[in-house]
Amino acid sequence: LRADANCVVAITGADLEPHVDGRPVPTWWSILLRRGAVLEFRGRRWGARAYLGVAGGIAVPVFLGSKSTYLPGGFGGLDGRPLRAGDRVPVGPPSGDLSLLAGRFLPPERRPPYGADPVLRVVLGPHRDRFTAAGLAALLDGAYTVKPSSDRMGYRLEGPPVEHVCGADVVSHGLPLGAVQVPGDRQPIVLMADHQTTGGYAVVGVVATVDIPLLAQCLPGDTVRFRAVDVAEAQQALRERIAGLRLSDDPAVESLRWAW
């Protein structure tokens, strides 16, 4: 990615070895890129996805309340398609002077606890009564492997079968992000960012919003586990994560001007 003008960026999520003009750059820092600087990712150290933020945001139309790209439907983002060589990605005006926006960081203790074999908090329901006690125990006590068929629509897991009381089918209903569907093969599917809006399989639980990013960093072959929590605990965990993501106000940070 080449900067056509001075801009401030920040890279979070997975460590994909970001470099600017051949030099490694830190993640979880806001960095000033000079016009002509080239940002590249050289390889994966861990995780599945890195996130690139730009001061001013990506200047594309808002569709259904989002600027993200939905490839199956061909809308959102830049003409509803993947980026390709030669594309120019427009950026909006920053919220302040670039020299003041650069050099901020998020301390390690405030970052999401990415790592191998995450334990995902799950609120059981709405179809909890559609599963046997043995099935619920299997979900909460077992380990599940992420299958190669997983994608942005859903992460398909393989592990101890989650038994139904009387079959997998229910009357079609709305589906939230993180819903854990269990189809007829009794293997759970966690719905992700590109999930469908309705479905007819029983939902054994919903992964807490705060833990969706942990699952999104898993690759095929990685292992996940589930831990039951109530709604109040899931909501409190999200509030704490949002508070922790606020940028540091340490004056010492302002003296660090990462610029390339």
C-alpha positions in Angstrom: 0.0 0.0 0.0 1.5 3.3 -1.1 0.6 6.6 0.7 -0.5 9.2 -1.9 -0.4 11.9 0.8 0.8 12.2 4.4 -1.5 10.2 6.7 -1.6 8.5 10.1 -2.3 4.8 10.2 -2.5 2.1 13.0 -2.2 -1.7 12.6 -3.8 -4.0 15.1 -5.0 -7.6 15.2 -2.7 -10.4 13.9 1.1 -9.9 13.5 1.6 -10.1 9.8 5.1 -8.5 9.9 4.2 -4.9 8.8 7.0 -2.9 7.2 7.2 0.6 5.9 9.9 1.3 3.3 11.6 -1.9 4.3 11.7 -1.2 8.0 9.5 -3.1 10.6 6.9 -1.0 12.3 5.1 -1.6 15.6 1.5 -2.7 15.9 -1.0 -0.9 18.2 0.8 2.4 17.5 -0.4 5.3 15.4 2.2 6.0 12.7 2.7 9.0 10.5 3.3 7.9 6.9 4.9 10.4 4.6 3.7 10.8 1.0 5.2 8.0 -1.1 5.8 5.6 1.9 5.0 2.0 1.1 3.4 -0.3 3.7 3.7 -4.0 3.2 2.9 -7.2 5.2 5.7 -9.8 4.8 4.2 -12.9 6.5 2.2 -14.3 9.3 3.8 -14.7 12.7 0.4 -15.5 14.4 -3.3 -14.8 13.9 -5.4 -14.7 10.8 -6.3 -11.0 10.3 -4.6 -7.6 10.7 -6.7 -4.5 10.8 -5.5 -1.2 9.2 -7.0 2.0 10.5 -6.5 5.4 8.8 -7.0 8.8 10.4 -10.1 10.2 8.7 -11.5 6.8 7.9 -12.1 5.2 4.5 -14.2 7.6 2.4 -16.7 5.2 0.7 -20.5 5.4 0.9 -22.2 4.0 4.0 -24.4 1.1 3.1 -26.8 -0.4 5.7 -24.9 1.6 8.4 -21.5 0.3 7.4 -18.5 0.9 5.1 -17.4 -2.7 5.0 -17.5 -4.9 1.9 -20.0 -7.8 1.6 -18.5 -9.9 -1.1 -21.4 -12.4 -1.4 -23.8 -9.6 -2.2 -21.3 -7.5 -4.1 -22.0 -4.2 -2.2 -20.3 -1.9 0.3 -16.6 -0.9 0.5 -15.0 -0.2 -2.9 -17.6 -1.2 -5.5 -18.5 -4.3 -3.5 -15.4 -6.2 -4.5 -11.9 -7.2 -3.2 -9.1 -4.7 -3.6 -6.8 -5.2 -6.5 -3.5 -3.8 -7.7 -3.9 -0.2 -8.9 -6.9 0.6 -6.7 -7.0 4.0 -5.0 -8.7 3.9 -1.6 -10.1 7.4 -0.7 -9.5 8.6 2.8 -11.6 11.2 4.7 -10.2 14.3 6.5 -8.5 13.5 9.8 -9.9 14.8 13.1 -6.8 16.8 14.0 -3.2 17.7 13.1 -1.4 14.5 11.9 1.7 15.2 14.0 -0.5 15.2 17.1 -2.4 12.0 16.1 0.9 10.1 15.5 2.7 8.4 18.4 -0.2 7.1 20.4 -0.4 3.5 21.5 -2.4 1.0 23.4 -0.5 -0.7 26.2 -0.3 -4.5 26.0 -2.4 -5.1 29.1 -5.3 -3.3 27.4 -5.2 -5.2 24.1 -7.6 -8.1 23.4 -6.1 -11.4 24.7 -5.4 -12.9 21.3 -3.8 -16.3 21.4 -4.0 -20.0 20.6 -6.9 -22.1 21.9 -9.2 -19.3 23.1 -12.0 -19.9 25.6 -15.1 -18.3 24.2 -17.8 -17.0 26.6 -21.2 -18.1 25.5 -24.7 -17.2 26.6 -26.8 -20.4 26.3 -30.1 -20.1 24.4 -32.5 -19.2 22.8 -33.0 -22.9 22.0 -31.3 -24.4 25.1 -34.3 -26.7 25.7 -33.8 -28.2 22.2 -30.6 -29.9 23.4 -30.0 -32.8 25.7 -28.1 -32.4 29.0 -25.4 -34.5 27.5 -25.3 -32.3 24.4 -24.9 -29.1 26.5 -22.2 -30.8 28.6 -20.4 -31.8 25.5 -20.4 -28.2 24.2 -19.0 -26.8 27.5 -16.6 -29.5 28.4 -15.2 -30.4 25.0 -12.6 -28.9 22.7 -13.5 -28.0 19.1 -11.3 -27.7 16.0 -11.8 -25.0 13.4 -12.5 -26.7 10.1 -11.0 -25.6 6.7 -14.5 -24.8 5.4 -14.8 -21.9 7.9 -15.2 -18.4 6.4 -16.5 -14.9 7.2 -20.1 -16.3 7.1 -19.5 -18.9 9.8 -16.7 -20.8 11.6 -17.5 -24.5 11.4 -16.2 -26.5 14.3 -15.5 -30.2 14.8 -15.6 -32.0 18.1 -17.9 -33.7 20.6 -21.5 -33.9 19.1 -24.1 -31.5 20.5 -27.2 -33.7 20.7 -30.6 -32.4 19.9 -33.8 -33.5 21.8 -35.9 -33.8 18.7 -33.9 -32.7 15.6 -32.1 -29.7 14.4 -34.9 -27.8 12.6 -36.8 -25.0 14.1 -39.1 -22.2 12.8 -36.9 -19.7 11.0 -35.8 -16.9 13.2 -33.4 -13.9 13.3 -29.7 -14.6 13.8 -27.2 -12.4 15.7 -23.5 -12.2 15.3 -22.0 -15.1 17.3 -25.0 -17.4 17.2 -24.0 -21.0 17.6 -26.1 -23.0 15.2 -26.2 -26.8 15.5 -27.4 -28.5 12.2 -28.2 -32.1 11.8 -24.6 -33.3 12.0 -24.5 -32.0 15.6 -21.4 -30.0 14.9 -21.6 -26.3 16.0 -21.2 -23.4 13.6 -20.5 -19.9 15.0 -21.9 -17.2 12.8 -19.4 -14.5 11.9 -19.5 -11.0 10.3 -21.0 -12.1 6.9 -23.6 -14.4 8.5 -27.2 -14.7 7.1 -29.9 -12.7 8.9 -32.3 -15.7 9.4 -32.0 -19.4 9.8 -33.9 -22.6 10.7 -31.4 -24.5 12.8 -31.5 -24.6 16.6 -29.2 -22.1 18.3 -27.6 -23.5 21.4 -26.1 -20.2 22.5 -24.5 -16.9 21.4 -20.8 -16.1 21.8 -20.3 -13.0 23.8 -19.5 -10.0 21.5 -16.3 -9.3 23.3 -14.9 -12.7 22.3 -15.8 -12.7 18.6 -12.4 -11.1 17.7 -10.6 -13.9 19.5 -12.4 -16.5 17.3 -11.8 -14.4 14.2 -8.0 -14.8 14.7 -8.3 -18.6 14.6 -7.1 -20.6 11.6 -8.2 -24.0 10.4 -6.8 -26.6 12.9 -6.9 -24.2 15.9 -8.8 -25.3 18.9 -11.5 -23.4 20.8 -13.5 -24.1 23.9 -16.7 -22.6 25.3 -17.6 -21.3 28.8 -21.1 -20.5 29.8 -21.9 -17.0 31.2 -25.0 -15.0 31.7 -26.0 -11.8 29.8 -24.9 -9.5 32.6 -21.4 -11.0 32.6 -21.1 -10.8 28.8 -22.2 -7.2 28.8 -19.8 -6.2 31.5 -16.9 -7.8 29.7 -17.7 -5.8 26.6 -17.9 -2.6 28.6 -14.5 -3.3 30.2 -13.0 -4.1 26.8 -14.3 -0.8 25.2 -12.9 1.2 28.2 -9.6 -0.6 27.8 -9.3 0.3 24.2 -9.2 4.0 24.9 -5.8 5.5 23.9 -3.3 6.2 26.6 -3.2 9.7 28.0 0.4 9.3 29.3 2.2 12.6 28.4 5.3 10.5 27.7 3.6 8.9 24.7 3.2 12.3 23.0 7.0 12.6 22.7 7.2 9.5 20.5 6.6 10.5 16.9 6.6 7.4 14.8 7.2 8.8 11.2 8.2 7.2 8.0 
